C-alpha cells in the first residue's frame, strides 16, 4: 500500500491524496458540486444507448423507450446517493471505502474491476474527441489527421488533470453552462429541421426483455460512476446533515442523465445514425454551424474524462502502486491508448462491453451498499480503515473478506446467462448473499478454518 494511506487519517493537507478530507477542508459547495456532475454526465455515448432501443434498430416504441430511460435514471440516482455516503460522511475515497467490505488486501479486487472500464472509456472519449476535431478541420479547411488529433486531445486531458481536483472543479463548473447552451442549440436545430418518423411512435413494441435491457443499459453505462461516487462526494461541504449529499445528487445526476438519454433518442430516430458526430453533421444547416455544434462533443469528452475516467484509476494507482497524483494520471492516460478505443467504439461491441463489465461491477456495488447500510449501519471505524497491518479490524481472512468475494462470485456467475440485464441479476443477489454471510459470521468461520489448517501444517512438518 502507498505510504499516503498510512498517515494519520485526521491530518490531511492534500486534496489529491487518499487520507480523509475533514469538513473544514472541503472545497465544493452545491453551486460547484451540481455543475461538476452535470458536465460529467453530458456523455455523448448516451446517444447510442437510447438509439439502439427504438424501432427499427430495437423493438421499443418512443413511449416505451422514454419510460425505460426514466426508470434507469431514477435507479442510477439512488445508487449514487447510497454509495456516495461514505465519502460524504467520512471524507474517504473509493479505494479506502472498499476496504470495509473486501478487506485491506481484498479491496484491490473492486478497485481494479472499477478502473478497467474507466481506462477504456477514457480511450473511447479521446477517440470521439479526435473524430470531432477531424470532422471540424475537414469540413472547414479540407484536411485532417485523426491520429494526430487523438494524441493532442489526450495531452489536453492530461494537462488539465495534472492540476488535480481544483482544476477539475473549475473546468467542469464552467463547462456545464457552456455545454448546456451548445446542447440546447443542437436540440433546437434537430427539432426545427428534422421529423420523428411516425412508425417509431406507432410501433407496438414490447414491455418485455428489450424494455428491461434498455433500463439495464441506461444504468450500466454509468454504473462505473456510481461505484466510486465517494471520490467526489468527499469534497462536498457538509451542511444540514445529509441534505447537501442528497440534493447534490438529485439535482446533479438525474437531470443531465435524463436529458442526454432523451437527446440521444431524438437524434437517433430523427437522423437514423447512432454516431453522435455524424448525427450532428447531418442536422447542421451548414459546415460552420456543424463545426460549432461539435465543440459540444469536445467539451463533453473532456469534462467526463476528468471526473469519471481519470480520477478513479489515478486514486487506485496511488493506493496500490504508491504513485503520486501526477504519476497516476500519466499511467492512466497511457493505458487508455493501448485499450484500442477506435476498435471498442466502432466495432459494434459497444453494448457487449457495457454488459460484460456490469457482470462484475453490479455485484461489487451491491456488496458495498450492503456493507455500509445493512451490515455496518453507517458505523465505519475510520482509524481501522487506514490500519493496513495484520490484525486490523478489516484484515478478515489473510487480508481478504471471504464473504465479499463469494458474494461477488455468486452475483457474477448468476448474471452471465442474462448478459443484457446482467447487473439486475448480480446486484440484488450480491446484496442478499453478503448480508446473509456476514450475519452468519462467515469471515470469522473462514479465519478459524484457515488458522486451524495452518497450525496443522506446522505440526505435521515438525
C-alpha positions as CSV (number, residue, x, y, z in Angstrom):
1,X,0.0,0.0,0.0
2,X,1.0,3.6,-0.6
3,X,2.6,5.4,2.3
4,X,-0.2,8.1,1.8
5,X,-2.7,5.7,3.2
6,X,-0.8,5.0,6.4
7,X,-0.6,8.6,7.6
8,X,-2.7,10.0,10.4
9,X,-6.2,10.0,8.9
10,X,-7.0,13.1,10.7
11,X,-4.1,15.1,9.2
12,X,-4.9,15.8,5.6
13,X,-3.5,18.6,3.6
14,X,-3.5,17.1,0.1
15,X,-6.9,17.0,-1.7
16,X,-5.5,14.6,-4.3
17,X,-4.3,12.2,-1.6
18,X,-6.2,9.3,0.0
19,X,-6.5,10.5,3.6
20,X,-10.0,11.5,4.7
21,X,-10.9,15.1,4.0
22,X,-12.2,16.9,7.1
23,X,-15.3,19.0,6.8
24,X,-13.2,22.2,7.3
25,X,-11.0,21.5,4.2
26,X,-13.7,20.6,1.7
27,X,-13.8,22.8,-1.4
28,X,-17.1,22.2,-3.1
29,X,-20.4,23.7,-2.2
30,X,-23.6,22.7,-4.1
31,X,-23.1,25.6,-6.6
32,X,-19.9,23.8,-7.7
33,X,-20.8,20.2,-7.0
34,X,-24.0,20.1,-9.1
35,X,-22.4,21.6,-12.2
36,X,-19.4,19.2,-11.9
37,X,-21.8,16.3,-12.1
38,X,-23.8,18.0,-14.9
39,X,-20.7,18.4,-17.1
40,X,-19.5,14.9,-16.2
41,X,-22.8,13.2,-17.2
42,X,-23.2,15.1,-20.5
43,X,-21.8,11.9,-22.2
44,X,-22.3,11.7,-25.9
45,X,-22.1,7.9,-25.7
46,X,-25.6,8.2,-24.3
47,X,-26.8,8.8,-27.9
48,X,-26.2,5.1,-28.7
49,X,-27.8,3.8,-25.5
50,X,-31.2,5.2,-26.5
51,X,-30.8,4.9,-30.3
52,X,-30.4,1.1,-30.3
53,X,-33.5,0.6,-28.1
54,X,-36.0,2.2,-30.6
55,X,-37.6,0.7,-33.7
56,X,-36.3,-0.1,-36.3
57,X,-32.9,-0.7,-34.5
58,X,-34.6,-2.1,-31.4
59,X,-38.1,-3.3,-30.5
60,X,-39.4,-0.4,-28.4
61,X,-41.6,2.5,-29.4
62,X,-40.9,6.0,-28.4
63,X,-43.1,5.8,-25.2
64,X,-41.5,2.6,-24.0
65,X,-38.0,3.8,-24.5
66,X,-38.8,7.0,-22.7
67,X,-40.3,5.1,-19.7
68,X,-37.2,2.8,-19.6
69,X,-34.9,5.7,-19.7
70,X,-36.8,7.4,-16.8
71,X,-36.7,4.3,-14.7
72,X,-32.9,3.8,-15.4
73,X,-32.2,7.4,-14.4
74,X,-34.1,7.0,-11.1
75,X,-32.2,3.8,-10.3
76,X,-28.8,5.4,-11.1
77,X,-29.5,8.4,-9.0
78,X,-30.4,6.2,-6.0
79,X,-27.1,4.3,-6.4
80,X,-25.1,7.5,-6.4
81,X,-26.8,8.7,-3.3
82,X,-26.5,5.4,-1.4
83,X,-22.9,4.6,-2.4
84,X,-21.6,8.2,-2.1
85,X,-22.5,8.5,1.6
86,X,-19.1,7.0,2.9
87,X,-17.3,9.7,1.0
88,X,-19.6,12.5,2.2
89,X,-19.8,11.3,5.9
90,X,-16.2,10.1,6.3
91,X,-14.3,12.0,3.7
92,X,-12.7,8.9,2.3
93,X,-12.1,7.9,-1.4
94,X,-13.5,4.8,-3.1
95,X,-10.2,2.9,-2.8
96,X,-10.4,3.2,1.0
97,X,-14.2,2.7,1.2
98,X,-13.8,-0.8,-0.4
99,X,-11.5,-2.0,2.5
100,X,-14.5,-2.1,4.8
101,X,-16.3,-4.7,2.7
102,X,-13.5,-6.5,0.9
103,X,-10.6,-6.3,3.4
104,X,-7.3,-4.4,3.4
105,X,-5.9,-6.6,0.7
106,X,-9.1,-7.7,-0.9
107,X,-10.0,-4.1,-1.7
108,X,-7.8,-4.4,-4.8
109,X,-10.5,-6.6,-6.4
110,X,-13.3,-4.0,-6.7
111,X,-10.7,-1.2,-7.2
112,X,-9.3,-2.8,-10.3
113,X,-12.7,-4.0,-11.6
114,X,-13.7,-0.4,-11.5
115,X,-10.7,1.1,-13.3
116,X,-10.6,-1.3,-16.2
117,X,-13.8,0.2,-17.9
118,X,-12.7,3.7,-16.8
119,X,-9.5,3.4,-18.7
120,X,-11.3,2.0,-21.7
121,X,-13.9,4.8,-21.5
122,X,-11.1,7.4,-21.3
123,X,-9.7,6.0,-24.5
124,X,-13.1,6.0,-26.2
125,X,-13.7,9.6,-25.1
126,X,-10.4,10.7,-26.5
127,X,-11.1,8.9,-29.8
128,X,-14.5,10.6,-30.1
129,X,-12.9,13.9,-29.4
130,X,-10.3,13.2,-32.2
131,X,-13.1,12.3,-34.6
132,X,-14.9,15.5,-33.8
133,X,-11.7,17.6,-34.4
134,X,-11.1,15.8,-37.7
135,X,-14.7,16.5,-38.8
136,X,-14.3,20.1,-38.0
137,X,-11.0,20.6,-39.8
138,X,-12.0,18.6,-42.9
139,X,-15.4,20.4,-43.1
140,X,-13.8,23.8,-42.8
141,X,-10.4,23.5,-44.4
142,X,-10.3,20.2,-46.2
143,X,-7.6,18.4,-44.1
144,X,-7.3,16.3,-41.0
145,X,-5.3,13.6,-39.2
146,X,-7.3,11.7,-36.7
147,X,-4.2,10.1,-35.1
148,X,-2.5,13.4,-34.5
149,X,-5.7,14.8,-33.1
150,X,-6.0,11.7,-30.8
151,X,-2.6,12.4,-29.3
152,X,-3.2,16.2,-29.0
153,X,-6.6,15.6,-27.3
154,X,-5.1,13.1,-24.9
155,X,-2.4,15.6,-24.0
156,X,-5.1,18.2,-23.3
157,X,-6.9,15.9,-20.9
158,X,-3.7,15.0,-19.1
159,X,-2.6,18.7,-18.8
160,X,-6.0,19.6,-17.2
161,X,-6.0,16.6,-14.9
162,X,-2.4,17.1,-13.6
163,X,-3.5,20.1,-11.6
164,X,-5.9,17.9,-9.6
165,X,-9.3,18.2,-8.2
166,X,-9.3,22.0,-8.0
167,X,-8.8,22.4,-11.8
168,X,-11.4,19.7,-12.4
169,X,-13.9,21.6,-10.2
170,X,-13.4,24.8,-12.1
171,X,-13.3,23.4,-15.6
172,X,-16.4,21.2,-15.1
173,X,-18.3,24.0,-13.4
174,X,-17.7,26.4,-16.3
175,X,-18.2,23.6,-18.9
176,X,-21.6,22.8,-17.5
177,X,-23.0,26.1,-18.6
178,X,-21.3,26.2,-22.0
179,X,-22.2,22.6,-22.8
180,X,-25.8,23.3,-21.8
181,X,-26.1,26.2,-24.2
182,X,-24.4,24.3,-27.1
183,X,-26.5,21.2,-26.5
184,X,-29.8,23.2,-26.2
185,X,-29.0,24.9,-29.5
186,X,-28.2,21.5,-31.1
187,X,-31.6,20.1,-29.9
188,X,-33.3,23.2,-31.3
189,X,-31.8,22.5,-34.7
190,X,-32.9,18.9,-34.6
191,X,-36.5,19.8,-33.6
192,X,-36.8,22.5,-36.2
193,X,-35.2,20.7,-39.1
194,X,-36.0,17.0,-38.6
195,X,-39.1,14.9,-38.0
196,X,-39.7,11.9,-35.8
197,X,-40.9,9.1,-38.0
198,X,-44.5,8.1,-37.2
199,X,-43.6,4.3,-37.2
200,X,-41.4,4.9,-34.2
201,X,-44.4,6.3,-32.3
202,X,-47.0,3.8,-33.6
203,X,-44.8,0.7,-33.4
204,X,-46.5,-1.8,-30.9
205,X,-43.1,-2.5,-29.3
206,X,-42.7,-4.6,-26.2
207,X,-42.7,-4.2,-22.4
208,X,-40.7,-7.5,-22.2
209,X,-37.0,-8.3,-22.3
210,X,-35.9,-5.4,-24.5
211,X,-37.6,-2.9,-22.2
212,X,-35.7,-4.3,-19.2
213,X,-32.5,-4.5,-21.3
214,X,-32.9,-0.7,-22.1
215,X,-33.2,0.0,-18.4
216,X,-30.1,-2.1,-17.7
217,X,-28.1,-0.3,-20.4
218,X,-29.2,3.1,-19.2
219,X,-27.8,2.2,-15.7
220,X,-24.9,0.1,-17.0
221,X,-23.2,2.8,-19.0
222,X,-22.8,5.0,-15.9
223,X,-22.7,2.3,-13.1
224,X,-19.0,2.9,-13.0
225,X,-19.5,6.4,-11.7
226,X,-21.9,5.2,-9.0
227,X,-19.3,2.7,-7.8
228,X,-16.8,5.4,-7.0
229,X,-19.2,8.2,-6.1
230,X,-17.2,8.8,-2.9
231,X,-14.3,10.2,-4.9
232,X,-16.3,13.4,-5.4
233,X,-18.7,13.3,-2.5
234,X,-15.7,13.5,-0.1
235,X,-15.1,17.1,-1.5
236,X,-18.7,18.2,-0.9
237,X,-19.2,20.6,2.1
238,X,-21.3,19.2,4.8
239,X,-24.5,21.1,5.6
240,X,-27.8,20.1,7.1
241,X,-26.8,16.6,7.9
242,X,-27.4,14.5,4.8
243,X,-29.1,17.4,3.0
244,X,-26.3,18.5,0.8
245,X,-25.4,15.0,-0.3
246,X,-29.0,14.1,-1.3
247,X,-29.7,17.4,-3.0
248,X,-26.3,17.3,-4.8
249,X,-27.1,14.0,-6.4
250,X,-30.8,14.5,-7.1
251,X,-30.0,17.7,-9.0
252,X,-26.6,16.7,-10.2
253,X,-27.3,13.2,-11.6
254,X,-30.9,12.8,-12.6
255,X,-31.5,15.9,-14.8
256,X,-28.3,15.7,-17.0
257,X,-28.6,11.9,-17.4
258,X,-32.3,12.0,-18.4
259,X,-31.6,14.9,-20.7
260,X,-28.7,13.2,-22.5
261,X,-30.6,10.0,-23.0
262,X,-33.7,11.8,-24.4
263,X,-31.5,13.9,-26.7
264,X,-29.9,10.7,-27.9
265,X,-33.3,9.3,-28.5
266,X,-34.4,12.3,-30.5
267,X,-31.2,12.5,-32.5
268,X,-31.3,8.8,-33.2
269,X,-34.8,8.5,-34.5
270,X,-34.5,11.8,-36.4
271,X,-31.3,11.1,-38.2
272,X,-31.1,7.3,-38.2
273,X,-27.5,7.5,-37.1
274,X,-26.2,6.4,-33.7
275,X,-22.8,8.1,-34.1
276,X,-23.1,11.4,-32.4
277,X,-20.6,13.2,-34.6
278,X,-22.2,12.0,-37.8
279,X,-25.7,12.8,-36.4
280,X,-24.7,16.3,-35.5
281,X,-23.3,17.0,-39.0
282,X,-26.5,15.6,-40.6
283,X,-28.7,18.1,-38.8
284,X,-26.4,21.0,-39.1
285,X,-27.6,23.6,-41.7
286,X,-24.0,24.2,-42.9
287,X,-20.4,23.1,-42.0
288,X,-19.7,26.2,-39.9
289,X,-22.6,25.7,-37.6
290,X,-22.0,21.9,-37.6
291,X,-18.4,22.6,-36.5
292,X,-19.6,24.9,-33.8
293,X,-22.0,22.2,-32.6
294,X,-19.2,19.7,-32.4
295,X,-17.5,21.9,-29.8
296,X,-20.1,20.4,-27.6
297,X,-18.7,16.9,-28.2
298,X,-15.1,18.1,-27.4
299,X,-16.1,19.8,-24.1
300,X,-18.3,16.9,-23.1
301,X,-15.5,14.4,-23.5
302,X,-13.0,16.5,-21.5
303,X,-15.4,17.1,-18.6
304,X,-16.4,13.4,-18.5
305,X,-12.9,12.2,-18.7
306,X,-11.6,14.3,-15.9
307,X,-14.3,13.2,-13.4
308,X,-15.3,9.6,-14.3
309,X,-12.3,8.2,-16.2
310,X,-9.1,9.8,-14.9
311,X,-9.9,10.4,-11.2
312,X,-10.8,6.7,-10.2
313,X,-7.8,4.9,-11.8
314,X,-5.4,7.6,-10.5
315,X,-6.6,7.0,-6.9
316,X,-6.3,3.2,-7.4
317,X,-2.7,3.6,-8.6
318,X,-1.9,5.9,-5.7
319,X,-3.2,3.3,-3.3
320,X,-1.9,0.0,-4.9
321,X,1.4,1.2,-6.5
322,X,2.3,4.1,-4.3
323,X,2.3,6.6,-7.2
324,X,1.9,10.3,-6.9
325,X,-1.2,12.0,-8.3
326,X,0.7,13.2,-11.4
327,X,2.3,9.7,-12.0
328,X,-1.2,8.1,-11.7
329,X,-2.7,10.5,-14.2
330,X,0.1,9.7,-16.7
331,X,-0.2,6.0,-16.3
332,X,-4.0,6.1,-16.6
333,X,-3.7,8.0,-19.9
334,X,-1.0,5.7,-21.3
335,X,-3.1,2.6,-20.6
336,X,-6.1,4.2,-22.3
337,X,-4.2,4.3,-25.5
338,X,-3.5,0.5,-25.5
339,X,-7.2,-0.3,-24.8
340,X,-7.7,0.2,-28.6
341,X,-10.6,2.7,-28.2
342,X,-11.0,3.0,-32.0
343,X,-12.0,-0.7,-32.0
344,X,-14.3,-0.5,-29.0
345,X,-16.2,2.4,-30.4
346,X,-16.6,1.3,-34.0
347,X,-16.7,-2.5,-33.9
348,X,-20.3,-3.0,-32.8
349,X,-19.4,-4.4,-29.4
350,X,-20.4,-1.2,-27.6
351,X,-23.3,-2.8,-25.7
352,X,-21.5,-6.0,-25.1
353,X,-18.7,-4.0,-23.5
354,X,-21.2,-2.4,-21.1
355,X,-22.9,-5.6,-20.2
356,X,-19.7,-7.6,-19.7
357,X,-18.2,-5.2,-17.1
358,X,-21.6,-4.8,-15.5
359,X,-21.4,-8.6,-14.7
360,X,-18.8,-7.7,-12.1
361,X,-19.5,-4.1,-11.2
362,X,-23.1,-4.7,-10.3
363,X,-22.3,-7.3,-7.6
364,X,-19.4,-5.2,-6.4
365,X,-21.7,-2.2,-5.9
366,X,-24.2,-4.4,-4.2
367,X,-21.6,-5.6,-1.7
368,X,-20.5,-2.1,-0.9
369,X,-24.1,-0.8,-0.3
370,X,-25.0,-3.8,1.8
371,X,-21.9,-3.4,3.9
372,X,-22.4,0.3,4.6
373,X,-26.2,0.3,5.1
374,X,-27.2,-3.2,6.2
375,X,-24.2,-4.8,7.9
376,X,-22.4,-1.8,9.5
377,X,-25.5,0.6,9.5
378,X,-23.3,3.5,8.6
379,X,-20.9,2.9,11.5
380,X,-17.4,2.6,10.0
381,X,-14.3,2.6,12.1
382,X,-12.2,5.3,10.2
383,X,-9.0,4.6,12.0
384,X,-9.2,0.9,11.3
385,X,-9.7,1.6,7.6
386,X,-6.3,3.2,7.5
387,X,-4.6,0.4,9.5
388,X,-3.1,-1.8,6.8
389,X,-1.2,-4.1,9.2
390,X,-2.1,-7.7,10.0
391,X,-4.6,-7.8,12.9
392,X,-6.6,-4.8,11.6
393,X,-10.4,-4.9,12.1
394,X,-10.7,-5.2,8.3
395,X,-8.0,-7.9,7.9
396,X,-10.6,-10.7,7.8
397,X,-9.1,-13.8,6.1
398,X,-5.4,-13.0,5.3
399,X,-6.5,-9.5,4.4
400,X,-9.5,-10.5,2.3
401,X,-13.2,-10.8,3.1
402,X,-14.3,-14.2,2.0
403,X,-18.0,-13.0,2.4
404,X,-17.4,-10.2,-0.1
405,X,-15.5,-12.3,-2.7
406,X,-18.1,-15.2,-2.5
407,X,-20.9,-12.7,-2.9
408,X,-19.4,-11.1,-6.0
409,X,-18.8,-14.5,-7.5
410,X,-22.4,-15.6,-6.8
411,X,-23.8,-12.4,-8.4
412,X,-21.4,-12.5,-11.3
413,X,-21.9,-16.2,-12.2
414,X,-25.7,-16.0,-11.9
415,X,-25.8,-13.0,-14.2
416,X,-23.7,-14.4,-17.0
417,X,-26.7,-16.2,-18.7
418,X,-28.6,-12.9,-18.6
419,X,-26.0,-10.7,-20.2
420,X,-28.3,-8.0,-21.5
421,X,-29.6,-7.3,-17.9
422,X,-26.5,-8.6,-16.0
423,X,-26.4,-6.1,-13.1
424,X,-30.1,-6.5,-12.5
425,X,-29.4,-10.1,-11.5
426,X,-26.0,-9.8,-9.9
427,X,-26.5,-6.7,-7.8
428,X,-29.5,-7.9,-5.7
429,X,-28.1,-11.4,-5.4
430,X,-24.8,-10.0,-4.0
431,X,-26.7,-7.8,-1.5
432,X,-28.6,-10.8,-0.3
433,X,-25.7,-13.2,-0.1
434,X,-23.3,-10.7,1.5
435,X,-25.9,-9.8,4.2
436,X,-26.6,-13.5,5.0
437,X,-22.9,-14.4,5.0
438,X,-22.0,-11.5,7.3
439,X,-25.0,-12.2,9.6
440,X,-23.7,-15.8,10.0
441,X,-20.1,-14.6,10.6
442,X,-18.8,-16.3,7.6
443,X,-15.5,-14.4,7.7
444,X,-14.8,-15.4,11.3
445,X,-15.6,-19.0,10.4
446,X,-13.2,-18.9,7.5
447,X,-10.5,-17.2,9.6
448,X,-10.7,-20.1,12.1
449,X,-10.6,-22.7,9.4
450,X,-7.5,-21.2,7.8
451,X,-5.8,-20.8,11.2
452,X,-6.5,-24.4,12.0
453,X,-5.2,-25.6,8.7
454,X,-2.0,-23.5,9.1
455,X,-1.5,-24.9,12.6
456,X,-2.0,-28.5,11.4
457,X,0.5,-28.0,8.6
458,X,3.1,-26.6,11.0
459,X,2.6,-29.5,13.5
460,X,2.9,-32.1,10.7
461,X,6.2,-30.6,9.5
462,X,7.8,-30.8,13.0
